[in-house]
Amino acid sequence: MTRFNTQLVHGLPVNDNNTGAVNPPIYNSSTYAFESVETMPRWDYARSGNPTREFLEQQIAQLEHGTRGFAFGSGLAAIHAVLSIFQPGDRIVVGKNIYGGTYSLLNEYFAHWGVLVEAVDTADYEALDEAVSGRSSEGASHARPAKAVYYEVLTNPLLQVNNVTRISEVAHRYGALSIVDNTFVTPYLQQPLDLGADIVIHSATKYLAGHSEVNAGLVVVKNDELGQKIYFAQNRLGGVLAPVECDAVRRGIQTLALRMERQQENARAVANYLLLHPLVKAVHYPGLPGHEYELESNGLKGAGGVLSFEVVPGMNPADVLNNLNIFHLAVSLGAVESLAELPCRMTHFELPREERLKVGITDELVRLAVGIEDKQDLIEDLGQAFDIAYERYLQRHEGEDLFAAVAQHVYA
Ligand SMILES: *Cc1c(COP(=O)(O)O)cnc(C)c1O
């Protein structure tokens, strides 16, 4: 058996290559000819399966140590297919800070069709146990255990760490599935199926494809029974990934390890810089020095390339963001180029302000998705933007007693 980095580059061998091409072929065909009416060909219609998609699906199954993989037209299409294996009346316990699109999909669609959704802090194992068992549900005396726990290993945008082993233990205690969105982590930093998860989901749009050029989703399952259910959902709901885009994801996966190493190195450097900057109040990144135990004890080989920080009270974070030259002001993450965004106005604007503040997403919080550029350029870019933001701050308070202005924010 080959090792991880070799698997990234080569996947499983393709046996239909008569040309010597070193890349697997892209089959742009929606239909495949039968040899005769009596024979059933391996491929008949591309939604049901095609060789280009199968290459990617087998590769992600190999990388995540699962039995079977599935490729979808977006992360949300993948999540839709996974959630559709549940029935009306089934209860799903979800992490409190899951991706907003997933939360909306559950509450705006699946809830209408009778799937019950309960949000908990998945790092509070007592609360999680209560929620999964049904003891904390309405009408608790006859509530049945949940059918699944759905969570993300690193939460967005505060980068809290969820422990797959412990959450899966609680889920399995009550016969529930442990379903992990591993988008922020990737199999390079953790393989959740090895730690007890049953289903792993990726928005491959992010790190796996890695170049901000494709929307894609991947699912990997632990066993054949789940594999059959997800295959049925994939083929019936039909949100499959097109062959050319399967190849774009495959090409991205080849460099995952190299990109992630550089992204982490850059993210660490940027986080350390921010930690010491006088205009920064807090930095959220589990890869900060001194957090090694937190990563290790949660089964993580690294912290990834996303981090967030809060500017000091009174500073306008938009004055920093609007003046960046190398970081693009954009949502999404995991690609070669660095991106910066303001969660309260961009990724998390749909969340009512009170709800946002409750989960720690303040108006001053900035999220960075660090790319593979030179770290010194990224740091200098932030530095000059902070300088401009500080000038603006002084202008806004011209003629005022600055200490009083700051004190007003600090003690308000
Ligand atoms: C982006 C994202 C998704 C949704 O993926 P799309 O490809 O945009 O549909 C789901 N989960 C997480 C954690 C994400 O970051």
The ligand as a Gaussian input file, in Angstrom:
#p B3LYP/6-31G(d) Opt

LIG

0 1
 C      -18.109000      26.250000       2.159000
 C      -18.539000      25.271000       3.171000
 C      -19.640000      24.427000       2.955000
 C      -20.504000      24.536000       1.715000
 O      -19.804000      24.172000       0.578000
 P      -20.148000      24.728000      -0.890000
 O      -19.143000      24.078000      -1.745000
 O      -20.046000      26.212000      -0.820000
 O      -21.549000      24.315000      -1.181000
 C      -19.956000      23.501000       3.928000
 N      -19.229000      23.406000       5.075000
 C      -18.179000      24.208000       5.317000
 C      -17.440000      24.045000       6.593000
 C      -17.795000      25.162000       4.384000
 O      -16.762000      25.961000       4.644000

